[in-house]
Amino acid sequence: MGEYRKGDRVFIRDYPFGNPTNVSGIIVGILKSDVYNVKLESGYNEGRILPFKYWKLLTISEISENSCDSEE
């Protein structure tokens, strides 16, 4: 499951493919059953706090680990 903490900067994933979007935010609260309150920093709902399930969130460190910039 998601192991996020308050203050983590996250990107919101799109549905159904799970790719990160340009919408980012900061986790401000943790609810039950792996739901997190995220204050959005960009996008249409900028400044609002919305709940997201763990599978809709992606941390910056996860993006850098899975980046396609590696030379093969």
C-alpha positions in Angstrom: 0.0 0.0 0.0 1.0 3.6 0.0 3.6 4.7 2.6 3.3 8.5 2.4 3.8 11.0 5.2 2.6 14.5 5.9 4.6 17.0 3.9 5.5 14.6 1.1 5.3 16.3 -2.3 3.3 14.2 -4.8 2.0 14.1 -8.3 -1.5 13.0 -9.2 -1.8 10.0 -11.6 -4.2 9.9 -14.4 -6.8 7.1 -14.8 -6.6 4.4 -16.2 -3.0 4.4 -17.3 -1.4 5.7 -14.1 1.0 8.1 -15.7 1.9 11.2 -13.7 0.0 14.4 -14.6 1.2 18.0 -14.2 -1.0 18.4 -11.1 1.1 18.4 -7.9 0.4 18.8 -4.2 1.5 18.3 -0.7 0.0 15.7 1.7 -1.6 17.5 4.6 -3.5 14.7 6.3 -3.8 10.9 6.4 -7.3 9.3 6.6 -8.3 5.7 7.2 -7.9 3.0 4.6 -5.0 4.5 2.7 -6.8 7.8 1.8 -4.7 11.0 1.9 -5.7 14.7 2.0 -3.7 16.6 -0.6 -3.4 20.3 -0.9 -3.1 20.9 -4.7 -0.4 23.3 -5.8 -1.3 23.4 -9.5 -4.1 22.7 -11.8 -7.8 23.7 -11.9 -8.3 23.0 -8.1 -5.2 24.8 -7.0 -5.3 25.7 -3.3 -8.0 23.1 -2.5 -7.6 20.1 -0.2 -9.0 16.9 -1.8 -8.8 13.3 -0.8 -7.0 10.7 -2.9 -6.4 7.0 -2.7 -2.8 5.8 -2.4 -2.8 4.5 -6.0 -3.6 7.9 -7.4 -0.4 9.4 -5.9 3.2 9.3 -7.0 6.1 10.8 -5.1 8.9 12.7 -6.8 11.4 10.0 -5.7 9.3 7.3 -7.4 9.5 9.3 -10.7 13.3 9.6 -10.6 13.6 5.9 -9.8 11.5 4.9 -12.8 12.8 7.5 -15.2 13.6 6.6 -18.8 16.7 8.7 -18.9 19.1 5.8 -18.3 21.4 4.9 -21.2 21.2 1.4 -22.5 
